[in-house]
Amino acid sequence: MADGKRRSGAGSPPDGRWGWVIVGCCFMVMVCTRAVTRCISIFFVEFQAYFGADYSATAWIHSLVDCTTMLCAPLGSLVGNRWSCRVAVMLGGLLSSAGLLLSSFSSSLETLYLTMGVLTGLGFALCYTPAISMVGCYFGRGQALAYGVAMSGSGIGTFVLAPAVQLLIERYSWRGALLVLSGVVANLCVCGALLRPITARQVEEEPADGEGAECVQRWRLACYVVAVAMEGLCCLAAPLLRSFSLLVPFAVIFGYFDGAYVALIPVVTADAVGPRYLSSALGVVYFLHAVPYLVSPPIGGWLVDITGSYTSTFFLSGGALLASAAVLSAAAGVRHCRRRRRLAASRDTKPRPLCPSDQSRRFTDSDKESLGKAAS
C-alpha cells in the first residue's frame, strides 16, 4: 500500500482483472488463518492426553491463538501501511509456519503457549487485516460480492480441513499433523507475493451517483444489522431444540447469518471510513474482537457452573447480539436524521434570486447614487 500511494491518479478502482487474483489470495489467507485456527480445537483431546493436562490449561492454546490474532491486528495494519500488504502477508506466513513447525517438536504445554499461541497468532495477525483491506482497494461497485467470495474461505476451509486434520492425526499423530499444517500455512508467502500494491482511491461522485451510493450503503448496513439480529434470535432459540432433526436446520440458518455478518464487516467498515483508511480501521475493529474472545469463555463457563446448563449462556449470547443490533440501528437512525437536517439547513441558507420589485428598487438606488456622484 505504501508503494501504491506513490502511483495515485484519478479514476475508480479497477473492479476486476487482477482484483480477482487478490480475491483468490484473500480466500486462501482465510483458509490458512481462520480455518486453521478453528482446526486447532481438533488437537484438544490429543494435547490433553499426551501432556496429562486439565481442560482449562489445554483450552488456553486455542484462546491464545485467537486473542493474539485479534490483539495484534493493528500491527498488521501498521506494517501494511508502512511498507506494503505484500510484505505484511509474507512476513506473517513465515512466522505462522515457523510457529506450527516448532509446535510439532514441543515437549510441554508452556512451549505450545509460546510457539502456537503467540508466534502463530502473531503471524496470522500480520496476514489477516492487510489481505482483507487489499480487496477493498481493488473493488468499488462489486465490493460486497468480492468480500463475500474472499471471506467464504473461512467456512469452506474449515469444512475441508477439519476431516483432513483428523485423518492426519490418526495416521501421523498430532506432531505429524502439525508438520503438514506448517507446510500448508507456508503458502501464505505465495499469497502475499501476489498482492500487487495499488492506490486506495477515493473518487468524488456527482450528486446523483452520491445519492445512489448512499442508498447502497444503507442497504448494506441494514443487511448487517439483520444478520446480527438473526444470530441473536438463533441463540435464544437454541435451548428449545432437543432433537437432531431440529439442530440441522438451526445450524444451516445460524451458519448463513454468521457468514453474512463476517463477510459484511469489511464492507460496512469501508463504507464508513473509505478505502484509504480501511486497513487501519479494520485493525481497530478486529482488535476490539479480541476482548470478547478473551472474556466470553470464562463467563460462559462460570454461568454453566452456576446454573448447571447451557441455557443461560445461550440467552446471554442472544441478548448481547440483539442489543448490538439495536444500538447499531439507533446510531444509524440518528446519523440519518442529522444528515437530513444538515441538508435542509444548507438549502435554507442558499442565496435566493431577487424578485423583480427588489431588482427595480436596487437599480433605482444605484442610479440615485451615480447621479449624486456626477452632480458633485
Secondary structure, DSSP 8 states (H G I E B T S, - for coil): -HHHHTT--SS----STHHHHHHHHHHHHHIIIIIHHHHGGGGHHHHHHHHT--HHHHHHHHHHHHHHHHHTHHHHHHHHHHT-HHHHHHHHHHHHHHHHHHHTT--SHHHHIIIIIIIIHHHHHHHHHHHHHHHHHH-STTHHHHHHHHHHHHHHHHHHHHHHHHHHHHHHHHHHHHHHHHHHHTTHHHHHHT------------HHHHHHHHHHHHHHHHHHHHHHHHHHHHHHHGGG--SHHHHHHHHHHHHHHHHHHHHHHHHHHHHHH-GGGHHHHHHHHHHHHHHHHHHHHHHHHHHHHHHSSSHHHHHHHHHHHHHHHHHHHHHHHHHHHHHHHHHHHHHHTS-----HHHHHHHHHHHHHHHHHHHH-
